Amino acid sequence: MSAVSAVDRHSRALLTGYFLGLGAIMAVWGARMPAVQQAAHLGTAGLALVLLAAAVGMVAGLQLGGRYARPARLPAQLTSGSIALAGCLVLVGQGESLSALLAAALAFGLAHGVLDVAANTAAVRCQNAFGWPIMSGLHAVYSLGALAGAALAALTAQAPHSTLFTAIGALLAGAAVAAVPVTRSLSGADRPAMRAGAGKLPLLSSPGKLWLLAALAAASLLGEGAAADWAAVHLHTLGAPTAASATAFALYSAAMAAGRLTGDRLTAAFGAPTVLRAGALLATAGLTIGVIGNSTPLALTGWAVFGLGLSTTVPSLITAAGAGGTKAVATVTATGYLGLLAGPALIGTLASATTLPTALLLPALLAAAVAALAHRALENTTP
């Protein structure tokens, strides 16, 4: 393990702040969406259009960010993306009509996508400079930021959402501007070949390898979408009280955060393919037992184990995509988010045709597929 420079340590601290802020802002956005809906007098269909606009904007932003991101441009992309995201959050808070919210949500998603690619690409480059895994820890910070944002939204539930959105937006924009001197140093963070014994960076061997990584990211994030939208419903169908039903996703999220906090050490000790395979198998076993167990305790345990097992999949896959450059990171991230967005609807369709427990076996089967293809996907893509 080589020595780490002060610039690299500052870069890691900076990216920790970016991931924390991203998690918090997305949690605040989601938690106060009912207030946004009420202020604009939207029905269910109107709110669905707003959320769809944000999703379309994000996918476009991921592609745009990957197309134009270059090492020298990453600092500007991080700063401008943060300021744009902050400004769009303020606009969402001020929206009082469907047309205004559609425009603001589309811009919000676009800025989020651009910033997401920049942050993950910079994280891969920073990890290369460190010479050992740090990606899982950064994604853990995102999860912790989301938990903090959700708590803040709950604590300020009686305050106008526009005030909260403006305050969070101003804080994020101010932090991005204040961090500009450190952010500029990120353009020189990718120096693994210059370190003693670091060797050459691995490369993606073929377009097929890239699309395999993208497909596994979609499979993994489909599971995350299933947990977010269907865990509580699953518990409710088992006759669990409302409090227990709401606890299901909280346990899933807490387990995922805990897994990501230890993921880097496990990856350094056993290698990314082994950790990815073991985690995916754990996720498969957890959700399968939780679904077929047909009891509240087993279901709660199953969702927690599912979150723990999935915790390292996306960080590992994005790290592997980093070997192909910014466009590869964007491709894997964008495809993964398609799984996140489409997954809940797909499960709902399957549940209508069969039963919810049967439909929830789909994420378990996809996790098993991730385990089966882990070695092939990550072979020769991680340092």
C-alpha positions as CSV (number, residue, x, y, z in Angstrom):
1,M,0.0,0.0,0.0
2,S,1.6,3.3,-1.1
3,A,1.6,6.5,0.7
4,V,-1.3,8.8,0.2
5,S,-0.7,12.5,-0.6
6,A,-2.5,15.4,1.1
7,V,-4.1,16.2,-2.3
8,D,-5.6,12.7,-2.5
9,R,-6.9,12.9,1.1
10,H,-8.5,16.3,0.4
11,S,-10.0,14.9,-2.7
12,R,-11.6,12.0,-0.8
13,A,-12.9,14.3,1.9
14,L,-14.4,16.6,-0.8
15,L,-16.1,13.6,-2.6
16,T,-17.4,12.5,0.8
17,G,-19.2,15.8,1.0
18,Y,-20.5,15.5,-2.5
19,F,-22.0,12.0,-1.9
20,L,-23.4,13.1,1.5
21,G,-25.1,16.1,-0.2
22,L,-26.5,14.1,-3.0
23,G,-28.0,11.6,-0.7
24,A,-29.5,14.3,1.5
25,I,-31.0,16.3,-1.3
26,M,-32.6,13.3,-3.0
27,A,-34.2,12.2,0.3
28,V,-35.5,15.7,1.0
29,W,-36.9,15.8,-2.6
30,G,-38.7,12.5,-2.1
31,A,-39.9,13.0,1.4
32,R,-41.6,16.4,0.7
33,M,-43.1,15.4,-2.7
34,P,-46.6,15.1,-1.2
35,A,-46.3,18.8,-0.2
36,V,-45.2,19.7,-3.7
37,Q,-48.2,17.8,-5.0
38,Q,-50.6,19.6,-2.7
39,A,-49.2,23.1,-3.4
40,A,-49.7,22.6,-7.1
41,H,-53.1,20.9,-6.7
42,L,-52.0,17.8,-8.6
43,G,-53.7,14.5,-8.7
44,T,-52.0,11.2,-8.9
45,A,-51.6,11.4,-12.6
46,G,-50.1,14.8,-12.4
47,L,-47.6,13.8,-9.8
48,A,-46.7,10.7,-11.9
49,L,-45.9,13.1,-14.8
50,V,-43.6,15.2,-12.6
51,L,-41.7,12.2,-11.4
52,L,-41.5,10.8,-14.9
53,A,-40.0,14.2,-16.1
54,A,-37.4,14.0,-13.3
55,A,-36.5,10.4,-14.4
56,V,-36.3,11.3,-18.1
57,G,-34.1,14.3,-17.2
58,M,-31.8,12.2,-15.1
59,V,-31.2,9.6,-17.8
60,A,-30.5,12.4,-20.2
61,G,-28.2,14.0,-17.7
62,L,-26.3,10.7,-17.2
63,Q,-25.7,10.4,-20.9
64,L,-24.8,14.1,-21.3
65,G,-22.4,14.0,-18.3
66,G,-20.7,10.9,-19.7
67,R,-20.3,12.4,-23.1
68,Y,-18.7,15.6,-22.1
69,A,-16.8,14.7,-19.0
70,R,-13.1,14.7,-19.3
71,P,-10.5,14.6,-16.5
72,A,-9.8,18.3,-16.8
73,R,-13.5,19.1,-16.9
74,L,-14.5,17.1,-13.8
75,P,-14.0,20.0,-11.3
76,A,-16.2,22.4,-13.4
77,Q,-18.8,19.6,-13.9
78,L,-19.0,19.0,-10.2
79,T,-19.3,22.6,-9.2
80,S,-21.7,23.6,-12.0
81,G,-23.8,20.4,-11.5
82,S,-24.1,21.1,-7.8
83,I,-25.2,24.7,-8.3
84,A,-27.7,23.7,-11.0
85,L,-29.1,21.0,-8.8
86,A,-29.5,23.4,-5.9
87,G,-31.2,26.0,-8.1
88,C,-33.6,23.4,-9.6
89,L,-34.6,22.3,-6.1
90,V,-35.5,25.9,-5.3
91,L,-37.6,26.1,-8.5
92,V,-39.4,22.8,-7.6
93,G,-40.2,24.3,-4.3
94,Q,-41.7,27.4,-6.0
95,G,-43.7,25.5,-8.5
96,E,-47.4,26.1,-8.3
97,S,-48.6,24.6,-11.6
98,L,-48.1,21.4,-13.5
99,S,-46.2,23.1,-16.3
100,A,-43.9,24.8,-14.0
101,L,-43.2,21.6,-12.0
102,L,-42.6,19.6,-15.2
103,A,-40.0,22.1,-16.4
104,A,-38.3,22.3,-12.9
105,A,-38.4,18.5,-12.4
106,L,-36.9,17.9,-15.9
107,A,-34.1,20.3,-15.1
108,F,-33.6,18.8,-11.7
109,G,-33.2,15.3,-13.1
110,L,-30.8,16.6,-15.8
111,A,-28.6,18.3,-13.2
112,H,-28.8,15.3,-10.9
113,G,-27.6,13.0,-13.8
114,V,-24.7,15.2,-14.7
115,L,-23.6,15.5,-11.1
116,D,-24.0,11.8,-10.5
117,V,-21.7,10.9,-13.4
118,A,-19.1,13.5,-12.3
119,A,-19.1,12.3,-8.7
120,N,-18.8,8.6,-9.5
121,T,-16.1,9.2,-12.2
122,A,-14.2,11.4,-9.8
123,A,-14.6,8.7,-7.1
124,V,-13.1,6.1,-9.5
125,R,-10.2,8.3,-10.3
126,C,-9.6,9.1,-6.6
127,Q,-9.7,5.4,-5.8
128,N,-7.1,4.8,-8.4
129,A,-4.9,7.4,-6.9
130,F,-5.3,5.8,-3.4
131,G,-4.5,2.4,-4.7
132,W,-7.1,0.6,-2.6
133,P,-11.0,0.5,-2.5
134,I,-12.8,3.6,-1.2
135,M,-15.9,3.5,-3.5
136,S,-18.1,1.4,-1.2
137,G,-17.5,3.9,1.6
138,L,-18.4,6.8,-0.6
139,H,-21.7,5.1,-1.5
140,A,-22.2,4.4,2.2
141,V,-22.0,8.2,2.8
142,Y,-24.7,8.6,0.2
143,S,-26.9,6.3,2.1
144,L,-26.2,8.1,5.4
145,G,-26.9,11.4,3.7
146,A,-30.3,10.0,2.6
147,L,-31.1,8.9,6.1
148,A,-30.1,12.4,7.4
149,G,-32.2,14.1,4.7
150,A,-35.2,11.9,5.5
151,A,-34.8,12.8,9.2
152,L,-34.5,16.5,8.4
153,A,-37.6,16.3,6.2
154,A,-39.6,14.7,9.0
155,L,-38.4,17.2,11.6
156,T,-39.4,20.1,9.4
157,A,-42.7,18.6,8.2
158,Q,-44.7,21.5,9.6
159,A,-42.5,24.1,7.8
160,P,-43.4,25.1,4.1
161,H,-41.6,22.8,1.7
162,S,-40.5,25.9,-0.3
163,T,-38.6,27.2,2.7
164,L,-36.9,23.9,3.2
165,F,-36.0,23.5,-0.5
166,T,-34.6,27.1,-0.6
167,A,-32.5,26.6,2.5
168,I,-31.1,23.2,1.3
169,G,-30.4,24.7,-2.1
170,A,-28.6,27.7,-0.7
171,L,-26.5,25.5,1.5
172,L,-25.6,23.1,-1.3
173,A,-24.7,25.9,-3.7
174,G,-22.7,27.8,-1.0
175,A,-20.8,24.6,-0.1
176,A,-20.0,23.9,-3.8
177,V,-18.6,27.4,-4.3
178,A,-16.6,27.3,-1.1
179,A,-15.1,24.0,-2.2
180,V,-13.9,25.2,-5.6
181,P,-10.2,25.5,-4.6
182,V,-10.2,21.8,-3.5
183,T,-12.4,20.7,-6.3
184,R,-9.9,22.0,-8.8
185,S,-7.3,19.5,-7.5
186,L,-9.5,16.6,-8.7
187,S,-8.2,16.9,-12.2
188,G,-4.9,15.6,-11.1
189,A,-6.2,12.8,-8.9
190,D,-5.8,10.0,-11.4
191,R,-2.2,9.0,-11.1
192,P,-2.0,5.3,-10.4
193,A,0.6,4.6,-13.0
194,M,2.9,7.1,-11.4
195,R,2.9,5.4,-8.0
196,A,5.5,2.8,-7.3
197,G,4.3,-0.6,-8.1
198,A,0.9,0.6,-9.2
199,G,1.3,-0.7,-12.8
200,K,-1.2,0.0,-15.5
201,L,-4.9,0.6,-15.1
202,P,-7.0,-2.3,-16.3
203,L,-9.2,-1.8,-19.3
204,L,-12.6,-3.0,-20.4
205,S,-11.8,-5.8,-22.9
206,S,-14.9,-5.4,-25.1
207,P,-18.2,-3.6,-25.5
208,G,-19.8,-6.9,-24.4
209,K,-18.1,-6.5,-21.0
210,L,-19.4,-3.0,-20.6
211,W,-23.0,-4.0,-21.4
212,L,-22.6,-7.0,-19.0
213,L,-21.7,-4.5,-16.2
214,A,-24.6,-2.3,-17.2
215,A,-27.1,-5.3,-17.2
216,L,-25.9,-6.3,-13.7
217,A,-26.2,-2.8,-12.5
218,A,-29.8,-2.7,-13.8
219,A,-30.5,-6.1,-12.1
220,S,-29.1,-4.8,-8.8
221,L,-30.9,-1.5,-8.8
222,L,-34.2,-3.2,-9.8
223,G,-33.8,-4.8,-6.4
224,E,-33.4,-1.5,-4.7
225,G,-36.5,-0.1,-6.5
226,A,-38.4,-3.2,-5.3
227,A,-37.4,-2.6,-1.7
228,A,-38.3,1.1,-1.9
229,D,-41.7,0.6,-3.4
230,W,-42.8,-2.9,-2.3
231,A,-41.2,-3.9,1.0
232,A,-43.9,-2.1,3.1
233,V,-46.7,-3.4,0.8
234,H,-45.3,-7.0,1.2
235,L,-45.4,-6.6,5.0
236,H,-48.9,-5.2,4.9
237,T,-50.1,-8.3,2.9
238,L,-48.8,-10.5,5.7
239,G,-51.0,-8.6,8.2
240,A,-48.2,-6.7,9.8
241,P,-49.1,-3.5,11.7
242,T,-48.4,-0.2,9.9
243,A,-45.4,0.5,12.0
244,A,-43.8,-2.8,11.2
245,S,-44.6,-2.4,7.5
246,A,-42.8,1.0,7.5
247,T,-39.8,-0.6,9.3
248,A,-39.1,-3.0,6.4
249,F,-37.5,-0.4,4.1
250,A,-35.7,1.3,7.1
251,L,-34.1,-2.0,8.0
252,Y,-33.2,-2.6,4.3
253,S,-31.6,0.9,4.1
254,A,-29.7,0.5,7.4
255,A,-28.3,-2.9,6.4
256,M,-27.2,-1.5,3.1
257,A,-25.4,1.4,4.7
258,A,-23.7,-0.9,7.2
259,G,-22.6,-3.2,4.3
260,R,-21.2,-0.4,2.4
261,L,-19.2,0.9,5.4
262,T,-17.4,-2.5,5.5
263,G,-17.4,-3.1,1.8
264,D,-14.0,-1.5,1.0
265,R,-12.2,-3.6,3.7
266,L,-13.8,-6.8,2.4
267,T,-12.9,-5.9,-1.2
268,A,-9.3,-5.2,-0.3
269,A,-9.1,-8.5,1.6
270,F,-10.9,-10.8,-0.8
271,G,-11.2,-9.0,-4.2
272,A,-14.2,-7.4,-5.8
273,P,-15.4,-10.5,-7.7
274,T,-15.6,-12.6,-4.5
275,V,-17.3,-9.9,-2.5
276,L,-19.8,-9.2,-5.3
277,R,-20.6,-12.9,-5.7
278,A,-21.0,-13.5,-1.9
279,G,-23.1,-10.4,-1.5
280,A,-25.4,-11.3,-4.4
281,L,-25.9,-14.9,-3.0
282,L,-26.7,-13.5,0.4
283,A,-29.2,-11.1,-1.2
284,T,-30.8,-14.0,-3.0
285,A,-31.1,-16.2,0.1
286,G,-32.4,-13.3,2.2
287,L,-35.2,-12.2,0.0
288,T,-36.2,-15.8,-1.0
289,I,-36.5,-16.8,2.7
290,G,-38.3,-13.5,3.5
291,V,-40.8,-14.1,0.7
292,I,-41.6,-17.8,1.1
293,G,-41.4,-17.7,4.9
294,N,-44.9,-16.0,5.0
295,S,-44.3,-14.4,8.4
296,T,-43.6,-10.8,9.5
297,P,-40.3,-11.7,11.4
298,L,-38.9,-13.6,8.4
299,A,-40.0,-10.9,6.0
300,L,-38.3,-8.1,8.0
301,T,-35.2,-10.2,8.3
302,G,-35.3,-11.1,4.6
303,W,-35.4,-7.4,3.5
304,A,-32.6,-6.5,5.9
305,V,-30.4,-9.4,4.5
306,F,-31.3,-8.4,1.0
307,G,-30.1,-4.9,1.6
308,L,-26.9,-6.1,3.2
309,G,-26.2,-8.4,0.2
310,L,-26.8,-5.8,-2.4
311,S,-24.7,-3.1,-0.6
312,T,-21.5,-3.7,-2.5
313,T,-22.9,-4.5,-6.0
314,V,-23.3,-1.1,-7.5
315,P,-20.0,0.4,-6.1
316,S,-18.2,-2.7,-7.5
317,L,-19.8,-2.4,-10.9
318,I,-19.2,1.3,-11.2
319,T,-15.5,0.8,-10.2
320,A,-15.2,-1.8,-12.9
321,A,-16.8,0.5,-15.4
322,G,-14.3,3.2,-14.5
323,A,-11.7,1.2,-16.4
324,G,-13.5,2.2,-19.6
325,G,-13.6,6.0,-18.8
326,T,-16.3,8.5,-18.2
327,K,-18.6,7.2,-21.0
328,A,-18.5,3.7,-19.6
329,V,-19.4,5.0,-16.1
330,A,-22.3,6.9,-17.6
331,T,-23.5,3.9,-19.5
332,V,-23.5,1.6,-16.5
333,T,-25.0,4.2,-14.2
334,A,-27.8,5.2,-16.7
335,T,-28.7,1.5,-17.4
336,G,-28.7,0.8,-13.7
337,Y,-31.1,3.6,-13.1
338,L,-33.4,2.3,-15.8
339,G,-33.7,-0.9,-13.7
340,L,-34.4,1.2,-10.6
341,L,-37.2,3.2,-12.4
342,A,-38.7,0.3,-14.3
343,G,-38.4,-2.4,-11.6
344,P,-41.3,-1.4,-9.3
345,A,-43.7,-1.2,-12.3
346,L,-42.5,-4.5,-13.6
347,I,-43.1,-6.2,-10.2
348,G,-46.5,-4.6,-10.0
349,T,-47.4,-6.1,-13.4
350,L,-46.2,-9.5,-12.4
351,A,-48.0,-9.3,-9.1
352,S,-51.3,-8.5,-10.9
353,A,-50.8,-11.6,-13.1
354,T,-49.7,-13.9,-10.2
355,T,-49.2,-12.8,-6.6
356,L,-46.9,-10.3,-4.9
357,P,-44.7,-13.0,-3.2
358,T,-44.2,-14.6,-6.6
359,A,-43.4,-11.3,-8.3
360,L,-40.9,-10.5,-5.5
361,L,-38.9,-13.6,-6.4
362,L,-37.8,-11.7,-9.5
363,P,-35.3,-9.5,-7.6
364,A,-34.0,-12.6,-5.9
365,L,-33.5,-14.4,-9.2
366,L,-31.7,-11.4,-10.6
367,A,-29.4,-11.3,-7.6
368,A,-28.6,-14.9,-8.3
369,A,-27.8,-14.0,-11.9
370,V,-25.4,-11.2,-10.6
371,A,-23.7,-13.9,-8.4
372,A,-23.3,-16.2,-11.3
373,L,-21.8,-13.6,-13.6
374,A,-19.8,-11.7,-11.0
375,H,-16.4,-13.2,-11.9
376,R,-16.9,-12.8,-15.7
377,A,-18.1,-9.2,-15.3
378,L,-15.3,-8.0,-13.0
379,E,-12.4,-10.1,-14.4
380,N,-9.5,-7.9,-15.4
381,T,-11.5,-4.7,-14.7
382,T,-10.3,-3.9,-11.2
383,P,-6.7,-3.0,-10.2
